[in-house]
Structures are given as structure tokens and as C-alpha cells.
Amino acid sequence: MHTKILVVDDEPNILYVIERCFASAKMKVITAANARAGLQAFQAERPDVALLDIRLPDKSGLDLFQELRTIDARVPVILMTAYAKSETAIEAMSRGAFDYLLKPLDLDTLKKLVAKAIETSRLQRVTAVIDDGESVPDEAEQIIGRSDSMQEVYKQIGRVAPHNYPVLITGESGTGKELIARAIYQHSTRRDGPFLAINCAALPETLLESELFGHEKGAFTGAEQRRIGKFEQVNGGTIFLDEIGDMSLVTQAKALRLLQQQQFERLGGNSPVTTDVRVIAATNKNLDEAVKLGAFRLDLYYRLNGFNIALPPLRDRRDDIPRLVEYFAKQLCAEQNRPPCAISEAASAALNRHSWPGNIRELRSALSFSLLHAPGNMIEVSDLPETCRTASAAITRGSSSDFAALTRQYLSEGRTDIYRQLLGDFEAQVLRAAWDELSGNQAKMSEKLGLARMTLRGKLRDTGLIPTDS
């Protein structure tokens, strides 16, 4: 599927430069020399991103921007201007434009900004939850899971999405908190409006405050003109604040006022700005502890925690691992332009036994590593990362000292529910040994192990010895 970029500018050299800049098999650049042609192209092509010159021969770029917003407000629009102090560009930002660029265009800046806009467009449009049997783009990120704990998460999304309540998503790093935020947005009454994700841990305090709330000219050294912040820019839409536990107390105070009154002040300003934004926040930190330590405001915590979705770690939803492995393997094979790759039973069992401290992110990384090291179209245990192979070997040996070492390892990692996990590890070892000894004959396994056939089949599925749909 092509990513479509619409460029509306009456300067042929600008159109040519941007076309060359994004010449790619996966990029389609659509050009128009005036507002009328640009509007027609927007309606016909429905681009992922639009770049508009502010001064067009038949209409101002700002007026064209307003028309495009009425057709689809989710398309990020970048304004281009030759006037560094253009109040028109700043006005466009306050009305929801994604950003603006100064001419002559700096190609590195152009590429970075368009990449950000494309990612924003993707987050808004690609469905976050996949139904069984539904086909999705190879590059899409989806919520995968049929376990009881994930079914409860789906129910919570359904309960809160139609309302405008703030939502706090908690869970370990790598559990997929941004996907949950996208799912809430896509099932909300604001799904036709913009959605922006901000990582609060990725920006220094002053930059984060300016990014969220904007700043006035002269607010600090280098602030040569007013900047419109994301809360003003996303008016009518949804903003996702990832890692909100890393937000400074000063910025927390402003965020609290926004949640309570839908008002804030730009950095260096004293006039209130009114907006209408739904806030979804996420953290992998224990905010209860942060409040006790004085690192997080209690009133903001109460305001955010009115509806909390707690994501389970991957080790607590092992039923979902085989399907996640299948999904990522297919996706990664497509990314690497290689034929579909199978996974041996032994490798599947090793993946099921691993503790996954990095959760889903670690699982995807492990499969990417394995595909790069697999010589053919079958992933074996020897192709897995060392961490997966080591855990597999320890469990396969299965002596009491091995399990004692595993217990000490789990304790050092700060895990909970260790007894159940070790029982699961022991059960996997027994099933693997019986499977190998009896050549996978389930009737004999049922008899020898003293397990009912249906019970045995369920355990074999959980361990990865037979497919999940068998």
C-alpha cells in the first residue's frame, strides 16, 4: 500500500523537489498547482499527509486548509511559507494544522516532519484491535489476544471509549499501552478528529511544556515567535500522554488545570487559552509510590485514575503467545521480503517458556533476531536469542537444583506469582518429555499421564506442542 502525500504549490521547482525527495516504491506524491486542483485531488486520493503553500494563485492556503478539515480532520496538514514571521501560519497551527515549514525548504527537516505526520496519520487510521480472521496490513500494529485477561481489557475499552473521561493505562514497559490508547480513540465519539501521541519521557521539562502548551514570543532565549502547543492544536481531538509519570510537577499543575477546566496558559503568557481535548495517559511507574515520594501530584493522580486500564504482562497471558508469534512472524517476513517462515515445535515451546521481562516488544525483537539468523524457512531453537535458549535449557534439564536456580532468578527479577510460573515450567517439561517419548501419540499420553483427552489437548496447546486452533 502506497503512502500518499499531496503537495499544493504554484512553484514548479517546489513540486519537483518534493517529488524527488519522496521518490520511493512505497510513496506516491500527488501534486497540484492551485487550491481548486488541490481540493479535487484531496477528495479523489484521500492522502495520508498534505503540504500546502500559504500563498496560492486562486485562494489562500489557510482557506484551503479549512476546507480540507471539513472533509477529513484526521489528515495532518503541513503549511509552507516563505515568510518567517507569518502570523497566518501561526493562525493555521491554532486551528489544527500539524506544523509549518519555512522556504527555502530544508530537505532533512522536511523528511523528518513528513515522517512524523505519516506516523500520526497511521496511528489514527490503522485499526488497533484485530478480530479473528480479519486481514490487516503487514506493517500494522494490532492488539492480539484472546486470553481471559485481554478479554477483560477489551470490555474496559468498550465501557470507557464512548465517554470523554480521562483514562489512565498502566502496565509494564512493552505491554502495548499506546495500542490501547488508539483503540479507545478509534471507538470514541472523537474518532473523526485528530489523535496525537506525546512521550513525556523523551523531552526535557522546558521542551515538553512548550510542546504541550506552546509559548509566547520572548518566553525564553530562542523563542522568537509564538508557538502553538499540542493541546491547542488538537482541539476537538484526543491526546495520548505516554510515560506521564516522568512529567515534572510544574507541567503536572498545568495538565491538572486543563483536565479540570479545559484551559491553560502558554509558556510566558498570562491569558487563558480554551480548548476541548480528551486526555489518555499511560505509565509503567507505580504512581501510588510516586505520590508518596512527592514526585507526582495527588490531585492529578485522582483526576487521571477515574478510569484505569491495567495491562497484564505477557508472562500472565501465555495463552496468547502462540498467536502473537504467528502474527509477528508473518509481519516480519513481509518486512524482510522473505517467504513465510515456520517455527519448529521445540522453538515454539522455548518461546512459551520464556519469562518475557520486556513483554510484547521483547517477543517481536526476539522473532526479528531469529528470522535474521535462521538459514532456511524454519526457526529452530538454535536461531533464538540466547536468553530464550538459556531458559529453555534450564527447564529441559529439570533437576531440583535447576528449579531452585530458576526460583532465585525469578526472585531477583522482582516477579510475583512465581509458584504458579514454576508449576507451569515443570508441567511443560513433563509434557515435552512424554511427547518425545511417545512420538506425539495423544491417546498414549492421556493414558500414561492420567489426563483426560480434552484436558491434555488444552495443555498441549498452552505449551505450544500443537497449534492453538487444533
TORZA-791151 format. One record per residue (C-alpha): x, y, z. Coordinates in pm, whole numbers. Example, Ala and Ser with C-alpha at 12.3 -4.5 7.8 and 13.67 -1.06 7.14 Angstrom:
+--------+--------+--------+
!      X !      Y !      Z !
+--------+--------+--------+
!   1230 !   -450 !    780 !
!   1367 !   -106 !    714 !
+--------+--------+--------+
//
This chain:
+--------+--------+--------+
!      X !      Y !      Z !
+--------+--------+--------+
!      0 !      0 !      0 !
!    137 !    342 !   -102 !
!    167 !    631 !    142 !
!      9 !    929 !    -35 !
!    146 !   1282 !      0 !
!    -48 !   1571 !   -151 !
!    156 !   1885 !   -234 !
!    -23 !   2206 !   -336 !
!    211 !   2482 !   -454 !
!    226 !   2709 !   -760 !
!    608 !   2692 !   -780 !
!    709 !   2408 !  -1019 !
!   1053 !   2377 !   -861 !
!    897 !   2314 !   -517 !
!    676 !   2039 !   -660 !
!    976 !   1887 !   -836 !
!   1199 !   1895 !   -525 !
!    935 !   1730 !   -304 !
!    859 !   1466 !   -567 !
!   1230 !   1379 !   -587 !
!   1265 !   1388 !   -209 !
!    997 !   1122 !   -161 !
!   1057 !    916 !   -473 !
!   1002 !    564 !   -341 !
!    818 !    244 !   -425 !
!    602 !    296 !   -116 !
!    544 !    671 !   -161 !
!    305 !    837 !   -402 !
!    338 !   1215 !   -437 !
!     29 !   1391 !   -581 !
!     84 !   1749 !   -695 !
!   -145 !   2043 !   -764 !
!    -61 !   2399 !   -872 !
!   -364 !   2575 !   -720 !
!   -626 !   2539 !   -446 !
!   -901 !   2414 !   -676 !
!   -688 !   2131 !   -814 !
!   -563 !   2056 !   -463 !
!   -917 !   2023 !   -327 !
!  -1013 !   1787 !   -611 !
!   -702 !   1575 !   -556 !
!   -770 !   1560 !   -181 !
!  -1125 !   1436 !   -239 !
!  -1019 !   1181 !   -501 !
!   -699 !   1045 !   -342 !
!   -757 !   1088 !     33 !
!   -387 !   1138 !    107 !
!   -212 !   1044 !    430 !
!    -44 !   1387 !    455 !
!    -97 !   1722 !    280 !
!    157 !   2003 !    226 !
!      5 !   2341 !    134 !
!    168 !   2667 !     32 !
!      8 !   2957 !    217 !
!      2 !   3183 !    -92 !
!   -178 !   3016 !   -382 !
!   -292 !   3192 !   -702 !
!   -667 !   3133 !   -659 !
!   -713 !   3113 !   -282 !
!   -509 !   3135 !     38 !
!   -363 !   2814 !    170 !
!   -533 !   2883 !    503 !
!   -876 !   2887 !    336 !
!   -791 !   2564 !    154 !
!   -678 !   2413 !    485 !
!  -1016 !   2494 !    640 !
!  -1194 !   2319 !    350 !
!   -976 !   2010 !    385 !
!  -1051 !   1999 !    759 !
!  -1424 !   1979 !    689 !
!  -1364 !   1679 !    459 !
!  -1129 !   1485 !    689 !
!   -981 !   1645 !   1000 !
!   -758 !   1342 !   1059 !
!   -523 !   1420 !    768 !
!   -215 !   1602 !    903 !
!   -167 !   1927 !    708 !
!    172 !   2100 !    691 !
!    179 !   2464 !    577 !
!    469 !   2607 !    375 !
!    561 !   2973 !    377 !
!    845 !   3200 !    266 !
!    771 !   3443 !    549 !
!    945 !   3353 !    875 !
!    715 !   3570 !   1088 !
!    394 !   3475 !    915 !
!    101 !   3521 !   1153 !
!   -106 !   3324 !    902 !
!    100 !   3010 !    967 !
!     65 !   3055 !   1343 !
!   -309 !   3104 !   1299 !
!   -326 !   2781 !   1098 !
!   -147 !   2596 !   1380 !
!   -401 !   2723 !   1632 !
!   -677 !   2587 !   1408 !
!   -525 !   2242 !   1393 !
!   -252 !   2236 !   1127 !
!     14 !   1976 !   1202 !
!    308 !   2214 !   1158 !
!    460 !   2458 !    913 !
!    785 !   2482 !    714 !
!    985 !   2783 !    602 !
!   1106 !   2827 !    247 !
!   1358 !   2761 !    107 !
!   1286 !   2407 !    226 !
!   1547 !   2222 !    428 !
!   1514 !   1865 !    297 !
!   1623 !   1696 !    620 !
!   1366 !   1893 !    818 !
!   1105 !   1820 !    552 !
!   1171 !   1444 !    568 !
!   1157 !   1432 !    948 !
!    836 !   1636 !    967 !
!    661 !   1435 !    695 !
!    769 !   1111 !    867 !
!    612 !   1234 !   1192 !
!    295 !   1331 !   1007 !
!    274 !    992 !    834 !
!    311 !    815 !   1169 !
!     37 !   1033 !   1316 !
!   -187 !    954 !   1020 !
!   -118 !    583 !   1062 !
!   -198 !    589 !   1433 !
!   -536 !    743 !   1356 !
!   -634 !    513 !   1071 !
!   -495 !    164 !   1133 !
!   -739 !    -35 !   1345 !
!   -585 !   -113 !   1684 !
!   -791 !   -424 !   1761 !
!   -800 !   -714 !   1516 !
!  -1090 !   -956 !   1505 !
!  -1029 !  -1325 !   1445 !
!   -982 !  -1394 !   1076 !
!   -959 !  -1025 !    982 !
!   -682 !   -937 !    737 !
!   -467 !   -635 !    821 !
!   -178 !   -454 !    651 !
!    158 !   -621 !    707 !
!    302 !   -307 !    863 !
!      9 !   -256 !   1103 !
!     40 !   -285 !   1479 !
!   -256 !   -463 !   1634 !
!   -375 !   -577 !   1974 !
!   -352 !   -956 !   1966 !
!   -503 !  -1169 !   2238 !
!   -789 !  -1400 !   2329 !
!   -686 !  -1475 !   2689 !
!   -928 !  -1404 !   2973 !
!   -720 !  -1108 !   3091 !
!   -723 !   -948 !   2745 !
!  -1098 !  -1007 !   2708 !
!  -1140 !   -801 !   3023 !
!   -924 !   -524 !   2872 !
!  -1148 !   -522 !   2561 !
!  -1456 !   -487 !   2783 !
!  -1299 !   -191 !   2963 !
!  -1216 !    -21 !   2632 !
!  -1578 !    -66 !   2525 !
!  -1708 !     80 !   2851 !
!  -1495 !    396 !   2854 !
!  -1443 !    475 !   2483 !
!  -1781 !    645 !   2414 !
!  -1735 !    886 !   2706 !
!  -1499 !   1180 !   2738 !
!  -1347 !   1070 !   3069 !
!   -970 !   1083 !   3102 !
!   -818 !    733 !   3109 !
!   -502 !    607 !   3280 !
!   -340 !    299 !   3123 !
!    -89 !    121 !   3346 !
!    141 !   -171 !   3277 !
!    500 !   -276 !   3236 !
!    710 !   -143 !   2951 !
!    637 !   -318 !   2623 !
!    282 !   -433 !   2705 !
!    119 !   -220 !   2431 !
!    -22 !     83 !   2614 !
!    -23 !    304 !   2303 !
!   -230 !     44 !   2116 !
!   -490 !     55 !   2392 !
!   -499 !    436 !   2368 !
!   -553 !    410 !   1992 !
!   -835 !    160 !   2043 !
!  -1009 !    396 !   2287 !
!   -974 !    683 !   2037 !
!  -1100 !    476 !   1743 !
!  -1413 !    369 !   1933 !
!  -1485 !    716 !   2073 !
!  -1710 !    996 !   1953 !
!  -1388 !   1185 !   1865 !
!  -1266 !    926 !   1613 !
!  -1310 !   1171 !   1323 !
!  -1091 !   1426 !   1499 !
!   -711 !   1431 !   1537 !
!   -508 !   1198 !   1761 !
!   -156 !   1279 !   1880 !
!     85 !   1078 !   2095 !
!    347 !   1253 !   2309 !
!    619 !   1068 !   2501 !
!    670 !   1271 !   2818 !
!    998 !   1091 !   2896 !
!   1153 !   1177 !   2560 !
!   1164 !   1556 !   2606 !
!   1335 !   1778 !   2868 !
!   1100 !   1963 !   3103 !
!   1104 !   2302 !   2927 !
!   1064 !   2147 !   2583 !
!    778 !   1926 !   2699 !
!    592 !   2222 !   2850 !
!    639 !   2422 !   2529 !
!    537 !   2120 !   2316 !
!    214 !   2068 !   2510 !
!    109 !   2424 !   2593 !
!    302 !   2639 !   2345 !
!    492 !   2958 !   2428 !
!    476 !   3331 !   2367 !
!    742 !   3530 !   2186 !
!   1030 !   3604 !   2424 !
!    924 !   3341 !   2680 !
!   1281 !   3211 !   2685 !
!   1603 !   3251 !   2488 !
!   1539 !   3150 !   2131 !
!   1161 !   3198 !   2147 !
!   1149 !   3439 !   1853 !
!    777 !   3400 !   1789 !
!    466 !   3246 !   1936 !
!    439 !   2867 !   1925 !
!    109 !   2682 !   1932 !
!    114 !   2381 !   2163 !
!    -37 !   2037 !   2105 !
!   -330 !   2092 !   2342 !
!   -439 !   2389 !   2134 !
!   -354 !   2223 !   1804 !
!   -558 !   1906 !   1878 !
!   -872 !   2097 !   1973 !
!  -1169 !   1863 !   1934 !
!   -948 !   1554 !   1933 !
!   -756 !   1319 !   2163 !
!   -405 !   1344 !   2302 !
!   -212 !   1047 !   2443 !
!     47 !   1131 !   2710 !
!    280 !    833 !   2734 !
!    504 !    793 !   3040 !
!    317 !   1065 !   3228 !
!    497 !    956 !   3543 !
!    806 !   1136 !   3407 !
!    627 !   1471 !   3379 !
!    762 !   1748 !   3604 !
!    549 !   1888 !   3888 !
!    522 !   2227 !   3711 !
!    387 !   2068 !   3394 !
!    161 !   1842 !   3604 !
!     -2 !   2151 !   3755 !
!    -84 !   2284 !   3406 !
!   -213 !   1944 !   3297 !
!   -442 !   1933 !   3601 !
!   -591 !   2272 !   3515 !
!   -651 !   2156 !   3159 !
!   -831 !   1843 !   3280 !
!  -1043 !   2040 !   3525 !
!  -1125 !   2350 !   3318 !
!  -1007 !   2274 !   2961 !
!   -792 !   2587 !   2997 !
!   -419 !   2657 !   3014 !
!   -167 !   2936 !   2956 !
!    116 !   2930 !   2706 !
!    467 !   2940 !   2848 !
!    545 !   3306 !   2912 !
!    181 !   3408 !   2872 !
!    -90 !   3518 !   3117 !
!   -404 !   3491 !   2904 !
!   -601 !   3166 !   2933 !
!   -642 !   2954 !   2620 !
!   -954 !   2737 !   2598 !
!   -952 !   2402 !   2424 !
!  -1153 !   2079 !   2402 !
!   -924 !   1777 !   2428 !
!   -966 !   1428 !   2568 !
!   -660 !   1309 !   2760 !
!   -547 !    947 !   2771 !
!   -235 !    889 !   2982 !
!     -8 !    591 !   3039 !
!    277 !    496 !   3269 !
!    490 !    198 !   3365 !
!    563 !    356 !   3703 !
!    384 !    298 !   4032 !
!    206 !    632 !   4070 !
!     93 !    545 !   4425 !
!    460 !    530 !   4525 !
!    540 !    843 !   4322 !
!    267 !   1032 !   4509 !
!    409 !    918 !   4845 !
!    755 !   1035 !   4738 !
!    620 !   1374 !   4628 !
!    712 !   1314 !   4263 !
!    353 !   1310 !   4136 !
!     59 !   1530 !   4230 !
!   -213 !   1351 !   4424 !
!   -491 !   1565 !   4271 !
!   -370 !   1489 !   3917 !
!   -348 !   1119 !   4002 !
!   -709 !   1118 !   4124 !
!   -820 !   1307 !   3814 !
!   -647 !   1063 !   3578 !
!   -727 !    749 !   3771 !
!  -1105 !    786 !   3739 !
!  -1086 !    502 !   3488 !
!   -781 !    277 !   3494 !
!   -697 !      2 !   3246 !
!   -422 !   -224 !   3382 !
!   -246 !   -423 !   3109 !
!   -124 !   -770 !   3210 !
!    240 !   -863 !   3143 !
!    298 !  -1123 !   2874 !
!    404 !  -1387 !   3129 !
!     50 !  -1367 !   3274 !
!   -119 !  -1425 !   2937 !
!     81 !  -1715 !   2798 !
!   -224 !  -1842 !   2609 !
!   -168 !  -1550 !   2370 !
!    200 !  -1622 !   2296 !
!    146 !  -1872 !   2008 !
!    -87 !  -1632 !   1825 !
!    148 !  -1338 !   1884 !
!    438 !  -1545 !   1749 !
!    238 !  -1636 !   1438 !
!    130 !  -1274 !   1385 !
!    478 !  -1122 !   1425 !
!    645 !  -1392 !   1217 !
!    412 !  -1314 !    927 !
!    461 !   -939 !    969 !
!    841 !   -961 !    993 !
!    870 !  -1194 !    693 !
!    682 !   -935 !    487 !
!    911 !   -658 !    616 !
!   1221 !   -860 !    527 !
!   1085 !   -959 !    183 !
!   1120 !  -1329 !    252 !
!    875 !  -1619 !    214 !
!    663 !  -1724 !    516 !
!    872 !  -1886 !    787 !
!    757 !  -2170 !   1013 !
!    862 !  -2226 !   1375 !
!    963 !  -2569 !   1499 !
!    777 !  -2728 !   1789 !
!   1087 !  -2709 !   2007 !
!   1136 !  -2338 !   1931 !
!    766 !  -2269 !   1997 !
!    792 !  -2446 !   2332 !
!   1102 !  -2244 !   2422 !
!    922 !  -1919 !   2337 !
!    627 !  -2024 !   2551 !
!    854 !  -2098 !   2846 !
!   1048 !  -1772 !   2836 !
!    959 !  -1516 !   3104 !
!    947 !  -1213 !   2866 !
!   1053 !   -934 !   3105 !
!   1036 !   -698 !   2805 !
!    687 !   -823 !   2719 !
!    547 !   -798 !   2365 !
!    821 !   -564 !   2249 !
!   1082 !   -822 !   2351 !
!    889 !  -1101 !   2178 !
!    882 !   -913 !   1848 !
!   1252 !   -832 !   1880 !
!   1331 !  -1198 !   1953 !
!   1145 !  -1311 !   1641 !
!   1320 !  -1048 !   1429 !
!   1655 !  -1175 !   1562 !
!   1554 !  -1538 !   1493 !
!   1447 !  -1468 !   1135 !
!   1778 !  -1299 !   1060 !
!   1970 !  -1598 !   1198 !
!   1754 !  -1877 !   1052 !
!   1933 !  -2023 !    747 !
!   1613 !  -2155 !    588 !
!   1239 !  -2115 !    630 !
!   1220 !  -2280 !    972 !
!   1312 !  -2118 !   1304 !
!   1484 !  -2367 !   1533 !
!   1585 !  -2331 !   1899 !
!   1942 !  -2257 !   1786 !
!   1814 !  -1948 !   1598 !
!   1653 !  -1795 !   1908 !
!   1825 !  -1524 !   2119 !
!   2046 !  -1664 !   2395 !
!   1804 !  -1554 !   2669 !
!   1532 !  -1776 !   2522 !
!   1768 !  -2069 !   2469 !
!   1913 !  -2045 !   2822 !
!   1572 !  -2053 !   2989 !
!   1470 !  -2343 !   2766 !
!   1782 !  -2542 !   2852 !
!   1740 !  -2485 !   3225 !
!   1383 !  -2610 !   3220 !
!   1466 !  -2903 !   2994 !
!   1730 !  -3025 !   3242 !
!   1468 !  -3004 !   3512 !
!   1663 !  -3112 !   3820 !
!   1562 !  -2978 !   4159 !
!   1874 !  -2759 !   4161 !
!   1774 !  -2613 !   3822 !
!   1434 !  -2516 !   3956 !
!   1595 !  -2375 !   4270 !
!   1819 !  -2161 !   4047 !
!   1518 !  -2058 !   3844 !
!   1336 !  -1961 !   4165 !
!   1630 !  -1744 !   4272 !
!   1641 !  -1587 !   3925 !
!   1269 !  -1505 !   3931 !
!   1302 !  -1356 !   4281 !
!   1595 !  -1137 !   4171 !
!   1384 !  -1012 !   3879 !
!   1118 !   -895 !   4124 !
!    847 !  -1118 !   3983 !
!    525 !  -1217 !   4154 !
!    318 !  -1534 !   4120 !
!    642 !  -1736 !   4099 !
!    490 !  -2060 !   4234 !
!    236 !  -2076 !   3950 !
!    502 !  -1995 !   3691 !
!    734 !  -2271 !   3815 !
!    449 !  -2520 !   3815 !
!    385 !  -2420 !   3455 !
!    753 !  -2470 !   3374 !
!    751 !  -2815 !   3536 !
!    433 !  -2910 !   3350 !
!    589 !  -2802 !   3020 !
!    891 !  -3023 !   3092 !
!    671 !  -3328 !   3167 !
!    460 !  -3278 !   2856 !
!    767 !  -3230 !   2634 !
!    932 !  -3547 !   2768 !
!    612 !  -3753 !   2722 !
!    557 !  -3607 !   2374 !
!    909 !  -3704 !   2266 !
!    899 !  -4048 !   2429 !
!    556 !  -4139 !   2288 !
!    611 !  -3974 !   1946 !
!    325 !  -3731 !   1998 !
!     61 !  -4008 !   2038 !
!   -203 !  -3823 !   2238 !
!   -402 !  -4136 !   2323 !
!    -99 !  -4295 !   2488 !
!     -6 !  -3966 !   2658 !
!   -356 !  -3941 !   2803 !
!   -332 !  -4295 !   2938 !
!     22 !  -4272 !   3076 !
!     -9 !  -3925 !   3229 !
!   -357 !  -3991 !   3368 !
!   -510 !  -3686 !   3198 !
!   -844 !  -3667 !   3019 !
!   -802 !  -3622 !   2642 !
!   -961 !  -3274 !   2637 !
!   -750 !  -3162 !   2933 !
!   -437 !  -3295 !   2767 !
!   -512 !  -3118 !   2439 !
!   -561 !  -2788 !   2620 !
!   -226 !  -2826 !   2797 !
!    -51 !  -2922 !   2474 !
!   -190 !  -2607 !   2311 !
!    -76 !  -2395 !   2604 !
!    273 !  -2543 !   2581 !
!    292 !  -2491 !   2205 !
!    320 !  -2861 !   2119 !
!     10 !  -2846 !   1899 !
!   -139 !  -2548 !   1711 !
!   -379 !  -2321 !   1902 !
!   -662 !  -2389 !   1659 !
!   -636 !  -2770 !   1673 !
+--------+--------+--------+
//
